[in-house]
Amino acid sequence: MLTQLHIAGNAFELGRRLGEFGRQSVHGKLRRLPLWQHLASLADTDKARQMKALVRERYPRYWQEIEGLAAGLELTVDEVFMWNCRGDFPGLVSVDGCTTVFGQAEQGTLIAHNEDGLPQLRGDCAIVHAKPEEGAAFISFVYPGSIPGHTFAVNEFGVVATVNNIRPIDIPVGVPRMILGRASLDARTVDEAIAAISPMPRAGAFHHAFGQAGSARVVSVEATSDGVVVREIEASTGHSNHLVDSSFRDFKQIVTGSSGARQQRVDHLLAGSSRKLDLTLALQILRDEESATLPVYRCAEDDPDDENTLATSIFTLTSSAVEWRVYAHRVTDHPDAQGAVVLIQ
């Protein structure tokens, strides 16, 4: 079962409580990683200083969350900021993968998501129920050492957001992608969520899926330093960890074997199904292990991207509510589903 955190307070307090939760894991596991050490070594570069200035100027509340996170972790703000920029600097590849399936359901829409991260963090992550003094209340999966907004979440306005890692070759100075993801959790509508992740200049790239209770819309958003492409989803579709829109055919990115295989497998499974998405179909796709070496659901110790599926989330969005479920195990009959219904007035 994933730890449940309930946090209320100002931005600094939210970050501090998250830092206290993740302190043992960060000091015992993450700071030993070559990726963490590489990022920490870049903290005093011109690019890092410019990006910190952008966040302090444009997103002071999220900067306060990072300051609180650093206090709770008992680390410097610079070091923690750089870890929250792990997809914004070229070199060692970021390690947050993911697969998303989304589309129309019988009574609304559905967004389902595999959260893939470092295998050693299994059991070290949490679901946070946050009620900030400013901004929207939300429920989100969180990693130790990280601010919310780059995994999967639902907020008090019924906006559901999921995020997939994209791996650009060239990454310019800009607002860190995880800051923009955090901004999307304050959105009152899908359009506000799209606007939140679209400002320029931006550094790293993400894929976002957004939906909202009371709306028939599901959107797929590929957001990069070159631009943002929004697709309104009608037929059920999926997304892994590389850009697929033709607008980005010349965008230089890393497409790993796993990302390519997962995208092809999800496309194949959806093409072979005539029914609308539901809980059963979504779980069938996201738990697929047809490929012994590059499955959709990843739990191999020797995964080539050094990622495992740490949780699977299913969001069913109706006219007045979001029903969410989170599974921490693959086994179909394992009684580990966590979730509830978020009612939208």
Buried (B, 14 or more C-beta within 10 A) or exposed (E): EBEEBEBEBBBBBBBBBBBBBBBEBBBEBBBEBEBBEBBBEBBEEEBBEEBBEBBBEEBEBBBBBBBBBBBBBEBEBBBBBBBBBBBBBBEBBBBBBBBBBBBBBEEBBBBBBBBBBBBBBBEBBBBBBBBBEEBBBBBBBBBBBBBBBBBBBBBBBBBBBBBBBBBBEEBBBBBBBBBBBBBBBBBBBBBBBBBBBBBEEBBBBBBBBBBBBBBEBBBBBBBBBBEBBBEEBEEBBBBBBBBBBEEBEEBEBEBBEBBBBBBBBBBBBBEEEEEBBBBEBBBBBBBBEEEEEBBBBBBBEEBEBBBBBBBBBBBBBBEEBBBBBBBBBBEEEEEBBBBEEBEBE
